[in-house]
Amino acid sequence: MTFWQKVLLAMITGCPQLSVAVRPVPVTWPPERSRPRSCGTYLQLDDTSLAYLNDPAQRAYVAERGEDASSMHLRYIALTNGAISARPAGMAVTTHLCRGNFQSSWVASGGYDFVAEALFNELDVDGFFLEYDDERSGGFEPLRFVPPGKQVVLGLVTTKRPELESKDDLKRRIDEAAKYVPLDQLCLSGQCGFASTAEGNALTMDDQRAKLTLITEVAAEVWG
């Protein structure tokens, strides 16, 4: 994870000024004839760096370690595009912007304003899974930069706490997002996964099932 490369290098070498050149490593895709039918059609990338850079505190941290916080998101977008540039025809690629999820905790705050224009228009993916489960996520205004043809999955249902959101509140927030992106480009999901490590989040299996049921019911009522 290049966001932390200087920190890791400093820990290993004791030299905080040491850095390395980072280049995109294209994914090696197996020949189509040898790919299992269940594979090769969808790839989801989990990204924390682009989410963290929306947080002024994280950008200040990047600047303190001597890097250009104002353009780092452009570097990560270019790295990702280089890595997936040779994906097979017909494969859909999406990305999830994560602000931290370990055992129901979080690391970064801030809306998507700082990265939005470049993220939605330059990152060569088909859809974006965005966390929108609390006030740390900011408003829907950055979605105005989403171009036609790209999907936005609204992570309105938190995976950090067991309390169920109300259907009315979820529908209201979907309507708010639809002021900036057409409804047919929107989807609904949990804010993240129910576990980032083996320890999981502060939800039982029954809590998780209830959340998934809520999501599917609201989606059916909104999109049919």
Wavefront OBJ file of the C-alpha trace (Angstrom):
o trace
v 0.000 0.000 0.000
v 1.900 3.004 -1.285
v 0.088 5.461 1.010
v 2.174 4.056 3.891
v 5.390 3.326 1.985
v 7.480 6.069 3.644
v 6.318 5.062 7.085
v 7.207 1.417 6.483
v 10.568 2.281 4.923
v 11.438 4.548 7.840
v 10.551 1.785 10.315
v 12.677 -0.755 8.451
v 15.694 1.423 7.631
v 15.587 4.152 10.275
v 15.830 6.728 7.482
v 12.652 8.835 7.142
v 13.916 10.508 3.943
v 14.198 7.241 2.026
v 11.623 6.618 -0.697
v 11.150 4.392 -3.720
v 9.760 4.828 -7.196
v 6.344 3.237 -7.545
v 5.153 2.034 -10.931
v 1.919 0.318 -11.923
v 2.171 -3.465 -12.195
v -0.310 -4.625 -14.825
v -2.465 -7.514 -13.719
v -1.672 -10.708 -15.623
v -4.977 -12.093 -16.838
v -5.217 -15.799 -17.778
v -6.210 -16.570 -21.375
v -9.965 -16.425 -21.835
v -10.178 -20.105 -22.759
v -8.597 -21.097 -19.425
v -10.620 -18.792 -17.147
v -13.358 -20.453 -15.108
v -16.801 -19.288 -16.172
v -17.372 -17.879 -12.689
v -14.272 -15.685 -13.004
v -13.185 -13.040 -15.431
v -16.395 -11.016 -15.491
v -16.104 -8.857 -12.367
v -13.300 -7.416 -10.264
v -13.705 -5.191 -7.197
v -10.749 -3.218 -5.884
v -10.697 -2.120 -2.249
v -9.009 1.262 -1.947
v -8.234 3.185 1.224
v -5.756 5.730 -0.128
v -8.215 7.708 -2.239
v -10.662 7.753 0.659
v -8.047 8.825 3.216
v -6.906 11.735 1.040
v -10.302 13.391 1.469
v -9.423 13.911 5.129
v -7.562 17.188 5.790
v -5.725 15.528 8.689
v -4.470 12.755 6.419
v -3.352 15.249 3.775
v -1.505 17.198 6.456
v 0.199 13.974 7.511
v 1.255 13.303 3.894
v 2.638 16.840 3.590
v 4.537 16.507 6.876
v 6.381 13.492 5.543
v 7.479 15.514 2.519
v 5.079 14.384 -0.182
v 2.691 16.350 -2.366
v -0.702 15.842 -0.772
v -2.414 17.993 -3.397
v -1.711 15.577 -6.253
v -1.221 12.192 -4.595
v -4.736 11.096 -5.605
v -3.805 11.641 -9.252
v -0.811 9.375 -8.790
v -2.977 6.618 -7.327
v -5.527 6.949 -10.114
v -2.748 6.564 -12.696
v -1.313 3.550 -10.862
v -4.696 1.833 -10.769
v -5.405 2.575 -14.417
v -2.039 1.105 -15.367
v -2.685 -2.036 -13.354
v -6.054 -2.780 -14.961
v -5.308 -1.491 -18.449
v -5.184 -4.960 -20.031
v -8.321 -6.371 -18.399
v -10.289 -8.762 -20.598
v -13.062 -7.390 -22.751
v -16.386 -7.532 -20.968
v -14.929 -7.476 -17.475
v -16.539 -4.964 -15.126
v -14.208 -3.327 -12.608
v -15.385 -1.384 -9.572
v -13.669 0.159 -6.570
v -14.693 0.554 -2.944
v -13.381 3.624 -1.124
v -12.845 2.588 2.484
v -12.095 4.903 5.418
v -11.296 2.011 7.762
v -13.464 -0.807 9.083
v -11.330 -2.854 11.496
v -13.530 -4.172 14.325
v -16.143 -1.448 13.707
v -13.540 1.342 13.897
v -12.484 3.950 11.334
v -9.390 5.947 10.394
v -10.345 8.848 8.128
v -13.155 11.384 7.821
v -14.286 13.778 5.127
v -16.563 13.890 2.107
v -15.409 12.994 -1.404
v -14.997 16.631 -2.495
v -11.196 16.641 -2.699
v -10.848 13.686 -5.094
v -14.296 13.660 -6.733
v -13.693 15.276 -10.117
v -10.588 13.242 -10.917
v -11.895 10.081 -9.251
v -15.146 9.877 -11.171
v -13.811 11.050 -14.519
v -10.268 9.685 -14.693
v -10.312 6.392 -12.790
v -11.050 3.773 -15.460
v -13.590 1.700 -13.558
v -17.260 1.003 -14.130
v -18.584 1.743 -10.671
v -17.836 3.139 -7.227
v -18.832 1.721 -3.840
v -18.988 4.787 -1.586
v -19.372 4.925 2.180
v -22.277 7.132 3.185
v -23.373 5.722 6.530
v -22.733 8.706 8.817
v -21.796 12.386 8.949
v -18.097 11.557 8.419
v -18.944 10.738 4.818
v -20.001 14.239 3.832
v -22.807 15.138 1.446
v -23.844 13.916 -1.978
v -22.722 17.063 -3.812
v -19.489 15.460 -5.136
v -21.645 13.019 -7.105
v -22.321 15.806 -9.584
v -19.017 14.843 -11.217
v -20.140 11.270 -11.987
v -20.366 10.898 -15.788
v -23.076 8.954 -17.628
v -22.518 5.222 -17.755
v -20.854 4.790 -14.363
v -22.645 3.257 -11.396
v -22.543 4.592 -7.853
v -23.296 2.195 -5.024
v -24.453 4.141 -1.983
v -23.162 2.538 1.210
v -25.987 3.923 3.340
v -26.377 0.928 5.647
v -23.626 0.802 8.255
v -21.725 -2.421 8.788
v -20.173 -1.137 12.013
v -23.242 -1.180 14.281
v -26.208 -3.544 14.653
v -28.951 -0.907 14.762
v -31.124 -1.039 11.640
v -31.647 2.058 9.566
v -35.243 2.960 8.745
v -36.524 2.350 5.246
v -37.891 5.877 5.054
v -34.527 7.390 5.934
v -32.751 5.247 3.344
v -35.252 6.189 0.627
v -34.951 9.857 1.541
v -31.170 9.721 1.226
v -31.407 7.904 -2.114
v -33.695 10.704 -3.315
v -31.108 13.253 -2.151
v -28.336 11.484 -4.075
v -30.568 11.325 -7.166
v -30.454 15.128 -7.319
v -26.857 14.755 -8.516
v -26.842 11.374 -10.310
v -29.751 9.794 -12.219
v -31.534 7.168 -10.146
v -30.758 4.435 -12.686
v -27.036 4.979 -12.032
v -27.483 4.465 -8.287
v -27.493 1.287 -6.212
v -27.667 0.481 -2.492
v -25.325 -1.537 -0.295
v -23.706 -1.772 3.090
v -21.084 0.841 3.876
v -18.321 -1.801 3.892
v -18.032 -5.495 4.691
v -19.045 -7.030 7.988
v -15.427 -7.956 8.673
v -12.004 -6.706 7.635
v -10.198 -9.369 9.673
v -11.091 -12.652 11.357
v -12.300 -10.779 14.439
v -15.164 -9.201 12.498
v -17.257 -6.182 13.426
v -19.599 -5.647 16.368
v -22.539 -7.447 14.766
v -23.922 -10.943 15.181
v -24.800 -13.183 12.262
v -28.469 -12.330 12.825
v -27.601 -8.622 12.742
v -25.836 -9.119 9.438
v -28.762 -11.023 7.929
v -31.133 -8.272 9.028
v -28.948 -5.643 7.348
v -28.811 -7.596 4.086
v -32.567 -8.161 4.167
v -33.113 -4.451 4.680
v -30.894 -3.610 1.712
v -32.628 -6.038 -0.646
v -36.097 -4.903 0.426
v -35.341 -1.213 -0.002
v -33.657 -1.836 -3.357
v -36.704 -3.744 -4.595
v -39.020 -0.944 -3.470
v -36.931 1.810 -5.050
v -35.795 0.200 -8.300
v -38.334 -2.589 -8.687
l 1 2 3 4 5 6 7 8 9 10 11 12 13 14 15 16 17 18 19 20 21 22 23 24 25 26 27 28 29 30 31 32 33 34 35 36 37 38 39 40 41 42 43 44 45 46 47 48 49 50 51 52 53 54 55 56 57 58 59 60 61 62 63 64 65 66 67 68 69 70 71 72 73 74 75 76 77 78 79 80 81 82 83 84 85 86 87 88 89 90 91 92 93 94 95 96 97 98 99 100 101 102 103 104 105 106 107 108 109 110 111 112 113 114 115 116 117 118 119 120 121 122 123 124 125 126 127 128 129 130 131 132 133 134 135 136 137 138 139 140 141 142 143 144 145 146 147 148 149 150 151 152 153 154 155 156 157 158 159 160 161 162 163 164 165 166 167 168 169 170 171 172 173 174 175 176 177 178 179 180 181 182 183 184 185 186 187 188 189 190 191 192 193 194 195 196 197 198 199 200 201 202 203 204 205 206 207 208 209 210 211 212 213 214 215 216 217 218 219 220 221 222 223 224
